[in-house]
Amino acid sequence: MAIVSGGIALLAIAELLKLTTHYAVQPLWRPTYSYVSVFFLFVIAAAANRVPLVETTSMIYGLALAAALAPFVFLTIAMHRTELVTGYPAAAASSFAFAYIAIPMALLVQIRQQPAGAILVIFTLLVVWSGDIFAYFVGKAIGRHKMSPEISPNKTWEGAVASVVASVGIGTVWFQNGAAISTWFLQHGLIERRDGMFGLQQPSLLVIILLSAIVNIAAQLGDLVESLIKRGAGVKDSGTILPGHGGMLDRVDALLFVAPWVYVYARWIQPG
């Protein structure tokens, strides 16, 4: 999962840097790819239990340090440009790309490593996807009130409400059947026992509803933020890597806003 997350992060960052060219920015292509690649090598090594970063607190310090160092690294590299006026915008774009994409994708890996991590990762994906599907179909069928016409003309408040309801419903069903699902996964050798949700790890109904709602709202906000970036750049999709579905950033924009919230739940709130 760490390897896949790193690959997705690099593809999404490539698309984001390409979008910045529409804002008259000349990106630091190779330095950004190199910095993100080295960062994910540490994430992958941590996931494989090969370096001390596997300990949660150390991992958080590692993420914070990488994000804090990024502006200084990219500004130092930008000093060597002939046109100095392009240096700061390029460094800012690279620093933002790292914080916006690489850090949340690394947190998704960390969610997988927490107790009941497998159940939480699938929960995250199901809640985001179900909310997105219901927002689209309900908004298209009965949507009348535009949510943000200048940023995303097709999004409606009716679709947004339907999205929240769907996510809460799917999230509740998933968690309430978490023990049975975990047992099935365990019996078929798909997970280890610590990766599933058993016994005291079952959250209360109120917690499930709140978490599902927060995840959905964060997902919708993430989608709107990416739409803002694309709208400012004057493009419809972030890329063409997925025919008919746009770019990689289009597929993970919601997860980027969701991952930190689910990680907070998994690390500090989850019972058991």
C-alpha positions in Angstrom: 0.0 0.0 0.0 2.9 2.3 0.7 4.3 1.7 -2.7 1.0 2.3 -4.4 0.4 5.5 -2.4 3.8 6.8 -3.4 3.1 6.1 -7.0 -0.3 7.8 -6.9 1.2 10.8 -5.1 3.9 11.3 -7.8 1.3 11.1 -10.6 -1.1 13.5 -8.8 1.8 15.9 -8.1 2.9 15.8 -11.8 -0.7 16.8 -12.7 -0.7 19.6 -10.1 2.6 21.0 -11.3 1.3 21.0 -14.9 -1.8 22.9 -13.7 0.5 25.6 -12.1 1.9 26.3 -15.6 -1.5 27.9 -16.4 -0.8 30.3 -13.5 2.5 31.4 -15.2 4.6 29.3 -12.8 7.7 27.5 -14.1 7.7 24.4 -11.8 10.7 22.7 -10.2 9.9 19.4 -11.9 12.8 17.1 -11.1 13.5 18.5 -7.6 9.9 18.0 -6.6 9.8 14.4 -7.9 13.1 13.7 -6.2 12.0 15.1 -2.8 8.7 13.2 -2.9 10.4 10.0 -4.0 12.9 10.1 -1.1 10.1 10.9 1.3 8.1 7.9 0.2 11.2 5.7 0.4 11.1 6.4 4.2 7.4 5.8 4.3 7.8 2.5 2.5 10.7 1.5 4.8 8.6 2.5 7.9 5.7 0.4 6.6 8.1 -2.6 6.2 9.3 -2.2 9.9 12.8 -1.3 8.8 13.3 2.1 10.4 12.2 3.7 13.7 9.6 5.9 11.9 7.2 3.0 12.2 6.5 4.2 15.7 3.5 6.5 15.4 4.8 9.6 17.2 8.1 9.4 15.3 6.2 9.1 12.1 4.2 12.3 12.8 7.5 14.1 13.6 8.9 12.8 10.3 5.9 14.1 8.3 6.1 17.5 10.0 9.8 17.7 9.5 9.5 16.8 5.8 6.8 19.5 5.3 8.8 22.1 7.2 12.0 21.5 5.3 10.3 21.5 1.9 10.1 25.3 1.4 13.8 25.7 2.3 14.9 22.9 0.0 13.0 24.2 -2.9 13.9 27.9 -2.4 17.6 26.9 -2.2 17.3 25.0 -5.5 15.4 27.9 -7.1 18.3 30.2 -6.3 20.2 28.7 -9.2 17.6 29.8 -11.8 18.7 32.4 -14.3 15.3 34.2 -14.0 15.1 34.9 -10.3 11.6 36.2 -10.6 10.4 32.6 -11.2 12.1 31.2 -8.1 9.7 31.9 -5.4 6.5 30.9 -7.3 8.2 27.6 -8.3 9.3 26.9 -4.8 5.9 27.8 -3.4 4.2 25.5 -5.9 6.4 22.5 -5.0 6.0 23.1 -1.3 2.2 23.2 -1.7 2.2 20.1 -3.9 4.1 18.2 -1.2 1.9 19.3 1.7 -1.3 19.0 -0.3 -0.7 15.5 -1.8 2.3 13.7 -0.4 1.4 14.2 3.3 -2.2 13.0 3.1 -1.2 10.0 1.0 1.4 9.1 3.6 -1.3 9.4 6.3 -3.4 6.9 4.4 -0.6 4.4 4.8 -0.4 5.2 8.5 -4.2 4.5 8.8 -3.6 1.1 7.4 -0.9 0.4 10.1 -3.2 1.3 13.0 -5.3 -1.3 14.8 -8.3 -2.2 12.6 -6.4 -0.4 9.8 -7.8 -2.6 7.0 -11.4 -1.9 8.0 -10.7 1.8 8.4 -9.1 2.1 4.9 -12.0 0.3 3.2 -14.4 2.4 5.3 -12.7 5.6 4.1 -13.0 4.6 0.4 -16.6 3.4 0.7 -17.8 6.5 2.4 -16.1 8.8 -0.1 -17.2 6.9 -3.1 -20.8 6.4 -2.0 -21.1 10.1 -1.2 -19.7 11.0 -4.6 -22.1 8.7 -6.4 -25.2 9.9 -4.6 -24.2 13.5 -5.0 -23.9 13.1 -8.7 -27.2 11.2 -9.3 -29.4 13.0 -6.9 -28.0 16.4 -7.9 -28.6 15.6 -11.6 -32.1 14.4 -10.9 -33.5 17.0 -8.4 -30.7 19.5 -7.9 -31.9 23.0 -8.1 -29.8 25.1 -5.7 -26.2 25.6 -6.8 -23.6 25.1 -4.1 -20.7 27.0 -5.7 -21.7 28.0 -9.3 -18.4 29.8 -10.1 -16.2 26.9 -8.9 -18.2 23.8 -9.6 -21.4 24.6 -11.6 -22.8 21.1 -11.4 -22.7 20.7 -7.6 -26.0 21.4 -5.8 -27.1 21.5 -2.2 -29.6 18.8 -2.8 -26.8 16.5 -4.0 -24.6 17.5 -1.1 -27.3 16.6 1.4 -27.9 13.3 -0.4 -24.1 12.7 -0.3 -24.0 13.1 3.5 -26.9 10.8 4.0 -25.4 8.1 1.8 -22.0 8.3 3.5 -23.5 8.0 6.9 -25.7 5.1 5.9 -22.8 3.2 4.2 -20.4 4.0 7.1 -22.9 2.8 9.7 -23.6 -0.5 7.9 -19.8 -1.1 7.4 -18.9 -0.4 11.1 -21.8 -2.3 12.5 -20.8 -5.4 10.5 -17.1 -4.7 11.1 -16.6 -7.8 13.3 -18.2 -10.2 10.9 -16.3 -8.7 7.9 -13.0 -8.8 9.9 -13.7 -12.5 10.7 -14.3 -13.3 7.1 -11.1 -11.5 6.0 -9.1 -13.2 8.8 -10.5 -16.7 7.9 -9.4 -16.2 4.2 -5.9 -15.0 5.2 -6.5 -11.5 3.8 -5.6 -9.7 7.1 -3.9 -10.4 10.4 -6.0 -10.1 13.6 -4.7 -6.6 14.5 -5.9 -5.3 11.1 -9.5 -6.2 11.8 -12.2 -4.8 14.0 -13.2 -7.0 16.9 -14.8 -6.7 20.3 -14.1 -3.4 22.1 -13.0 -1.7 18.9 -16.6 -1.4 17.8 -17.5 2.4 18.1 -20.8 3.7 19.3 -23.5 4.6 16.8 -23.0 8.3 17.5 -19.3 8.1 16.8 -20.0 6.2 13.6 -22.5 8.9 12.4 -20.2 11.8 13.3 -17.1 10.2 11.7 -19.0 9.3 8.5 -20.5 12.9 8.3 -17.1 14.5 8.9 -15.4 12.3 6.3 -18.1 13.2 3.7 -17.9 16.9 4.4 -14.2 16.8 4.1 -14.4 14.8 0.9 -16.8 17.4 -0.7 -14.5 20.2 0.4 -11.6 18.4 -1.1 -13.4 18.1 -4.4 -14.3 21.8 -4.4 -10.7 22.9 -3.6 -9.4 20.9 -6.6 -12.2 22.3 -8.7 -11.0 25.8 -7.7 -7.5 25.0 -8.8 -8.7 23.6 -12.2 -11.1 26.5 -12.7 -8.4 29.0 -12.1 -6.2 27.1 -14.6 -9.0 27.0 -17.1 -9.1 23.3 -17.5 -11.8 20.6 -17.0 -9.6 17.7 -15.8 -6.3 17.5 -14.0 -5.1 15.0 -16.6 -5.9 12.3 -19.0 -4.3 9.2 -17.4 -7.7 7.7 -16.7 -9.8 7.8 -19.9 -13.3 9.0 -19.2 -12.4 9.9 -15.6 -9.8 12.6 -15.9 -6.5 12.5 -14.1 -5.2 10.9 -10.9 -5.6 14.1 -8.9 -9.3 14.1 -9.9 -9.6 10.6 -8.4 -7.9 11.3 -5.0 -8.8 15.0 -4.4 -11.4 14.0 -1.8 -9.1 11.5 -0.1 -6.5 14.2 0.4 -8.9 16.1 2.8 -10.3 12.9 4.4 -7.1 11.1 5.3 -6.1 13.4 8.2 -9.5 13.1 9.8 -9.6 9.3 9.7 -6.0 9.2 10.9 -6.9 11.3 14.0 -9.8 8.9 14.7 -7.6 5.8 14.2 -4.8 7.1 16.4 -6.5 9.0 19.2 -10.2 8.3 19.3 -10.8 4.7 18.2 -11.9 2.5 21.1 -10.0 -0.6 22.2 
